[in-house]
Amino acid sequence: MRMCLTARGILGAAACWLLVGCGGGDVKVRGHVTQGIGQQPQGLTDGKPALGGDGAVSATVKVRASSVGSDGALKRLAEADVESGGGYSLELDEAHDRVVIEAVDSKGLTVASALLDSTQPAEREDARIAPPINTESSLEAEVFVRMVKDGASPTSVDTVDLRTRINLEQAAAVRGDSSDEAAAGSVKALAAAMRAAQATRLKAYARAGSLVTQEYLFAASLDAAAKLDAGLDAGGESSTEAYDAFFAAVREATKEANAQQEQQAEREASVAFRFVVKAKAPAGSGIADASVRSAAALEGRATEASVQALLQAASATEALTAQADTAATTLRTGLAGAPSASAAGQSWANYSTQLAFSGRTSVLGTHLGVTADTQLHFQDAVNASIEALLTLDAALGVIAAQAGEASSTFLSDAIVNAYSTYDAALRIQASTRLDPFGAKAASGAELLVISAGAFRGG
């Protein structure tokens, strides 16, 4: 099983099974169609999103697994009947990555769908457990197909990353759109935002010194995704612990990038995602607001991990680590309950204040051990971050104004360049001003870069 996974990460699923003999017609996928709110029939093939909902289980008679062609058309791989409770079991002739599973009714119309990253089973499992087919999973599949229809190569899309950027609130926003046309427009906006985010993430990693590829990031996260899907299928769809374990496993698997590089990549991908979805969302749709809140939470995870790693490397005291953890917990709680994008932004502003902008009592102030004699040096460093942010925010404002028309290549280059200028300027200025703090100056400067530059651009 591990040899097959390694080979697939290099050669792709089909080549893997031919190479090591994993095939033979016994590739099994099991899962469930589940309920939600607000059924919308007929999607994936005609531009009208099918987002499951109340009555989805009773309406579904079959499920079909399909690959996605370069034109976005679905090519059927397998089909199976659905049990009365929504359960199903599919058998494929060979392994595949990025599979769409549709729940169809007696007329052959799509009721709901899900995006399965790979048919490779989780460790010690004899079948790959698919994520529950529900409203959220339906939007994920719709966005993937839309990305391909709009020009993305199916194999260029990191579907694990795609699924982390879409949540139930976004699906509810699309479901609540006033018309099929508006819902299709929301899906299209999400697809464009996803392409921009993934392009930006790769360039940000490269700029931070981690030369990872999209295929590497995708392959490295497959085991974690398989375990998450199995947990969700078993009944943990809203389990915070399951998602915490997933993100921790992904971080552990991506050895080619450290926590600080991940934070920088997610910071910049978040900007790209938010700018594009806000620029392209249909008028009156709630998808932009929901997407900003989703991006805020995702960036929060990466930032928290980066701060923890930085403090650990700097041999921080238990008291300081606890102070940083308290700030992160407050951020997570605020984002989880944020009723709007502006409320999420306020939670981020409060977090940045706790990290660096509340003076000597901030995490940064405590870390440096600021005294009356060193207060001026500390404040000079904080002021330098404000100056660097003014330049960064001005550059991001120009980029945001172009997000509706610019290509993902242009946006990703512009965002990464803006942050490169910000990081370089602040590191130089902060390090110089923090020299009196000795060995803590370098880690203090990095903490200031993180806290000041996170979740910018509104």
C-alpha positions, -999 to +999 in steps of 0.1 A: +000+000+000+028+025+009+047+016-022+017+023-043+012+057-027+048+067-033+047+056-069+014+075-074+029+107-060+055+106-087+037+090-117+000+094-111-027+070-101-031+050-133+007+045-138+011+035-102-014+006-104+002-006-136+037-003-121+032-021-088+002-043-096-023-026-074-051-029-099-072-058-109-107-045-107-109-044-070-108-007-063-137-001-039-153+032-029-180+033-002-199+063+011-233+078+019-257+103+005-269+126+033-295+152+039-292+190+039-315+220+034-329+231+001-328+208-029-317+221-063-319+195-090-298+190-122-262+202-120-226+197-131-235+193-168-258+222-175-245+250-153-272+249-127-257+239-093-271+208-077-265+212-040-284+184-024-307+191+005-339+179+022-351+148+004-318+141-013-315+106+002-350+095-008-347+111-043-314+093-050-315+059-067-280+056-080-245+070-076-220+073-104-183+080-103-168+100-131-134+114-141-133+149-155-120+155-190-099+184-201-131+201-213-149+196-180-171+168-193-177+139-170-166+104-181-184+076-162-162+051-144-187+032-123-223+031-112-241+015-083-275+014-066-281+033-034-295+017-003-325+030+015-304+048+041-282+065+015-253+040+016-235+029-016-205+008-027-187+014-060-162-008-078-138+007-103-115-011-127-084+009-117-074+037-093-081+074-101-075+108-086-099+136-086-132+117-090-166+132-090-194+111-074-229+121-084-261+111-066-288+108-093-326+104-092-349+081-112-348+104-142-310+104-142-308+140-129-280+150-105-293+157-070-260+162-053-223+153-057-190+150-040-153+154-049-132+124-041-095+133-041-083+097-047-097+062-046-066+051-026-079+037+007-067+051+041-042+030+059-056-004+071-088+001+051-100-022+023-120+006+005-117+043+001-144+060+021-158+090+002-169+122+020-206+124+027-225+136-003-242+168+010-246+205+002-210+214+010-195+185-010-217+193-039-203+228-041-168+215-040-175+192-070-192+220-088-163+244-083-138+217-095-157+210-127-161+248-133-124+253-129-117+227-156-144+242-179-127+275-175-094+263-186-076+246-157-061+211-164-078+186-141-044+173-129-033+209-121-060+214-094-051+205-058-086+192-048-076+187-012-067+224-010-100+232-028-120+213-003-103+232+026-113+265+011-150+257+008-173+252+038-210+248+046-216+286+049-204+291+013-226+263+001-256+278+019-248+312+003-248+297-032-280+277-024-296+310-012-288+328-045-319+343-061-317+324-093-300+295-111-280+321-130-268+338-099-259+305-083-239+295-114-222+329-112-212+323-076-197+289-086-178+306-114-165+333-090-153+306-066-136+287-094-117+318-105-108+326-069-095+290-064-073+292-094-058+325-082-053+312-047-035+280-058-013+299-082-004+324-056+003+297-030+029+280-052+047+313-060+047+323-023+062+290-013+089+295-040+096+331-028+099+318+008+125+292-003+103+261-006+103+248-042+073+226-039+049+217-067+012+214-069+014+177-074+037+174-043+012+193-021-017+173-034+000+139-030+014+147+005-021+155+018-040+124+004-035+102+034-048+130+057-078+136+034-086+098+034-087+097+072-108+128+074-133+115+049-136+082+068-142+102+100-169+124+084-186+093+069-187+078+104-206+107+117-181+134+125-191+160+098-190+189+123-162+175+144-136+202+152-112+175+163-114+157+130-104+188+111-077+197+136-062+162+131-065+167+093-046+200+092-020+187+116-015+156+095-011+177+063+015+199+080+034+168+092+033+153+056+046+184+038+082+181+050+095+203+021+079+234+038+082+247+073+055+264+094+067+299+085+067+292+048+033+277+050+020+308+068+034+330+042+020+309+014-015+308+030-013+345+038-009+354+002-032+327-012-059+341+012-055+376-003-058+362-039-089+341-030-107+370-012-099+396-039-111+375-068-143+362-052-153+397-040-146+411-075-165+384-094-194+375-071-228+382-085-246+413-072-266+404-041-250+371-035-237+362+000-208+342-015-182+369-011-189+375+026-190+337+034-158+332+014-139+360+033-149+343+066-138+309+053-104+323+042-100+341+076-103+308+094-080+290+071-053+316+074-058+316+112-047+280+114-015+286+094-007+317+114-012+300+147+010+271+137+037+295+125+037+315+158+039+283+178+068+270+158+086+304+160+083+306+198+093+270+202+125+276+181+132+306+203+129+285+235+100+306+247+088+301+283+057+281+291+040+314+302+047+330+268+035+300+249+003+300+269-002+337+262+002+331+224-022+301+226-048+322+245-046+348+217-050+321+191-080+306+209-097+340+211-091+344+173-105+309+165-136+316+187-142+350+171-139+336+136-161+306+143-189+329+155-183+358+131-216+368+115-199+388+087-167+394+069-162+427+088-166+408+121-140+383+110-117+412+101-122+427+136-112+394+152-080+395+131-073+430+142-077+421+178-054+391+174-027+413+158-030+437+187-025+408+212+005+396+193+023+429+188+004+461+191-006+462+228+028+474+240+049+456+266+020+433+274+018+419+239+032+385+230+060+403+212+067+425+242+067+396+266+090+376+244+115+405+242+113+413+279+107+450+272+117+473+300+116+510+305+151+512+291+143+493+259+107+506+254+118+531+228+135+505+207+105+483+209+081+511+199+104+521+170+102+485+156+064+485+159+062+519+142+084+504+114+058+477+109+031+503+105+051+521+079+057+489+060+020+481+062+010+514+046+031+505+016+017+470+015-019+481+019-015+507-009-001+480-032-029+455-023-055+482-029-043+486-065-043+448-070-078+445-056-091+471-080-078+449-109-090+415-095-122+415-116-104+415-149-068+404-143-056+368-149-046+346-121-010+348-133-010+386-130-027+386-096-004+359-081+027+377-093+015+411-080+005+398-046+037+379-041+058+408-051+039+432-028+045+409+002+081+403-009+087+441-006+068+442+027+087+413+043+121+425+032+116+461+044+101+452+077+127+425+085+155+450+079+140+478+099+127+456+127+159+437+131+179+469+133+156+485+159+155+453+180+193+449+182+193+459+219+173+427+226+202+405+216+195+369+206+158+376+206+160+403+180+157+379+150+127+360+163+111+392+175+113+407+140+098+375+125+069+376+150+063+413+140+063+403+103+037+376+110+014+396+133+014+428+112+011+412+077-016+386+084-051+389+069-045+421+050-066+435+022-100+434+039 
